[in-house]
Amino acid sequence: MKNYVATAIMTGAMAVTPLASAADHADGSEVAAAPEADINDVYAWSSGGTVKLIMTVHPFADAGSQFSDGVQYVFHVGSAAMALGAPAVSVNIICEFDASQTIQCWVSDGEGAAADYVTGDASNSSGISSMSGQTKVFAGLANDPFFFYLQGFNDTRTTVIDFATNTLDPNDVDAGGCPDLSQYPGTATALQGLLTGSGSPMNEFATLSVLAISMEVDVSLLTKGGQNVSVWASTRNKGG
């Protein structure tokens, strides 16, 4: 139903450097009609011999929101010997829920079989672990902080549109077509002021929550093709 790419590189020391991340809270009508399948963000990093994976869905979740029992939530993890190389081994971590919100997650071995499995009620903040102890998962409602000066951004956008429409001389643009604001120092200063506002960080999503699947997986299960790992995620209909 939806794919989300969040690429990460793991060095020999297993340090993770995110190369792409974003907040995604507005999609087309098809995904908006099924918010439990709408991926907001994906995160990946390593710590203490495990890889941490988080997928958030349902951009405006509340206490009554649930994961869908008709959707598979999938982390796709590729590993390679060389950074930015094509994955030598690809491991899928597939999670499903039933109507009572019992979760099942399978960690593949990269060859079509399951290397680990965990199931149960994962809504408690401490999560649940597989029998091997190599996989741990939490799934439930979570806060979704996002520090961004939204009002300043919206005011800046309005000002830029008005400036480009009513004030900007068509000749005062650079080779890329961007306005040369050195010709309009007052406008440049005003835009900087709008963007910075009070200068204090603001959690624009303080009142919003999401549904999160948070996993810890033993690094040995995810690095069979090498120490460089890439991660992306998808949601898809069961059987689809």
C-alpha positions in Angstrom: 0.0 0.0 0.0 2.8 2.4 0.8 6.6 2.4 0.8 8.9 4.6 2.8 12.7 4.6 2.4 15.1 5.5 5.2 18.6 4.6 4.2 21.3 4.0 6.8 25.0 3.0 6.7 26.6 0.8 9.3 30.3 0.7 9.6 32.5 -2.0 11.0 31.8 -0.5 14.4 28.1 -0.7 13.7 27.5 3.1 13.9 24.5 4.2 11.9 24.4 7.4 9.9 20.9 8.3 8.6 21.0 9.5 5.0 17.3 10.3 4.6 14.6 11.1 7.1 11.4 13.1 7.0 8.1 13.7 8.6 5.2 12.6 6.4 1.7 13.5 7.7 -0.3 14.1 4.5 -0.9 11.7 1.6 -3.4 11.0 -1.1 -7.0 10.1 -0.6 -6.4 6.3 -0.8 -3.8 6.2 2.0 -5.6 8.9 4.0 -8.7 6.6 4.1 -6.6 3.9 5.7 -4.4 5.8 8.2 -3.4 2.6 10.0 -1.4 1.7 6.8 0.0 5.3 6.3 3.7 5.3 7.2 4.9 8.6 8.8 8.5 7.9 9.6 11.1 5.1 9.7 14.2 5.1 11.9 17.2 2.8 12.1 20.3 2.8 14.3 22.5 0.4 16.2 23.4 0.1 19.9 24.7 -2.6 22.1 24.9 -5.4 19.5 21.3 -4.8 18.3 19.8 -2.8 15.4 16.9 -0.6 16.5 14.1 -0.2 14.0 11.0 2.0 14.3 8.1 2.5 11.9 5.3 4.9 12.8 1.9 4.9 11.1 -1.5 6.6 11.6 -0.6 10.3 11.7 -3.4 11.4 14.0 -3.8 8.3 16.3 -5.6 8.4 19.6 -6.3 5.9 22.4 -8.8 4.1 20.2 -6.6 3.7 17.2 -5.5 0.2 16.2 -3.1 -1.5 13.8 -5.0 -3.2 10.9 -5.5 -6.9 11.0 -5.5 -6.8 7.2 -2.1 -5.2 6.7 1.4 -6.5 6.9 4.0 -4.0 8.3 7.4 -4.8 6.8 11.0 -3.7 7.5 13.2 -4.5 4.6 16.9 -4.7 5.6 19.7 -5.2 3.1 23.3 -5.9 4.0 26.4 -5.6 1.9 30.2 -5.6 2.3 30.6 -2.2 0.7 29.0 1.0 1.7 26.2 2.0 -0.8 26.6 -1.3 -2.5 23.8 -3.4 -3.7 22.5 -5.7 -0.8 24.1 -9.1 -0.9 21.5 -10.4 1.5 18.0 -9.0 2.1 16.1 -9.8 5.2 12.4 -9.0 5.7 10.9 -8.5 9.1 7.1 -9.0 8.7 4.7 -8.0 11.4 0.9 -8.8 11.5 -1.8 -8.1 14.0 -5.1 -9.9 14.7 -8.3 -8.2 15.7 -7.3 -8.3 19.4 -4.0 -6.5 18.5 -1.8 -9.6 19.2 1.3 -9.1 17.1 3.3 -11.7 15.2 6.7 -10.8 13.7 8.9 -13.0 11.6 12.6 -12.2 10.9 13.6 -14.0 7.7 17.0 -15.6 7.2 17.4 -14.0 3.8 16.8 -17.4 2.1 13.0 -17.8 2.5 12.8 -19.3 6.0 12.3 -17.7 9.4 15.3 -17.0 11.6 13.4 -15.7 14.5 9.8 -15.2 15.6 8.0 -13.2 18.3 4.3 -13.0 19.2 2.0 -11.7 22.0 0.7 -8.4 23.4 3.4 -5.9 22.7 1.5 -2.8 23.8 3.2 -2.6 27.2 6.1 -0.1 27.1 8.6 -2.9 28.0 7.6 -4.8 24.9 7.9 -8.6 24.3 10.9 -10.8 23.3 11.2 -13.9 21.2 12.1 -17.2 22.8 15.7 -16.8 21.5 15.9 -13.3 23.0 17.2 -12.0 19.6 14.1 -10.0 18.7 12.2 -7.6 20.9 9.1 -5.5 19.9 6.8 -2.8 21.2 3.7 -1.9 19.3 1.3 0.8 20.4 0.4 4.5 20.8 3.4 6.8 21.0 4.2 10.5 21.1 5.4 12.1 17.9 7.4 15.2 18.7 8.3 17.5 15.8 10.2 20.7 16.5 9.4 23.1 13.7 8.2 26.8 13.6 5.1 26.1 11.5 3.6 29.5 11.8 6.8 31.2 10.7 7.1 28.8 7.7 3.5 29.5 6.6 4.0 33.3 7.0 7.2 33.1 5.0 5.5 31.2 2.3 2.7 33.7 2.0 5.2 36.6 2.0 7.3 35.0 -0.7 4.3 34.4 -3.0 3.1 37.9 -2.6 6.6 39.3 -3.2 7.1 37.2 -6.3 3.7 38.2 -7.7 3.6 41.9 -6.9 7.1 43.2 -6.2 9.9 41.2 -7.8 11.4 42.6 -11.0 11.6 39.6 -13.5 15.2 40.7 -14.2 16.3 40.3 -10.5 16.7 36.6 -10.6 19.8 34.3 -10.8 20.6 31.7 -13.5 18.4 29.2 -11.7 15.4 31.5 -11.6 15.7 32.3 -7.9 15.1 35.9 -6.7 18.3 37.9 -6.0 17.4 39.2 -2.6 20.5 41.4 -2.5 18.4 43.8 -4.5 15.8 43.8 -1.8 17.6 43.9 1.6 14.5 44.8 3.5 12.6 41.7 2.2 15.6 39.5 3.0 15.7 40.7 6.6 11.9 40.4 6.9 12.0 36.8 5.7 14.7 35.9 8.1 12.7 37.3 11.0 9.6 35.4 9.9 11.5 32.1 9.8 13.2 32.5 13.1 10.3 34.0 15.1 11.0 33.9 18.8 14.0 31.7 18.3 12.6 29.1 20.7 12.1 25.5 19.6 8.4 24.6 19.3 7.0 21.1 19.3 4.3 21.6 16.6 3.1 18.0 17.1 2.8 18.2 20.9 -0.9 17.2 20.8 -0.5 14.5 18.2 0.3 10.8 18.6 1.1 7.9 16.2 1.0 4.1 16.3 4.6 2.8 16.5 6.3 -0.5 15.9 9.6 -0.4 17.7 12.0 -3.3 17.4 15.4 -4.4 18.7 17.0 -7.2 16.5 20.3 -8.9 17.2 22.8 -7.5 14.7 23.8 -11.0 13.6 20.4 -11.6 12.0 20.6 -8.5 9.8 24.3 -8.4 8.7 24.7 -11.7 6.8 25.7 -9.9 3.7 28.2 -7.5 5.4 28.3 -4.7 7.9 26.8 -2.0 5.7 23.0 -2.0 6.1 20.2 -0.2 4.3 16.6 -0.1 5.7 13.3 0.8 4.1 9.7 -0.1 5.1 6.4 -0.8 3.5 2.8 -1.6 4.4 0.8 -4.0 2.2 -2.5 -5.8 2.2 -2.2 -9.4 3.4 -2.2 -11.7 0.4 -1.8 -8.7 -1.9 
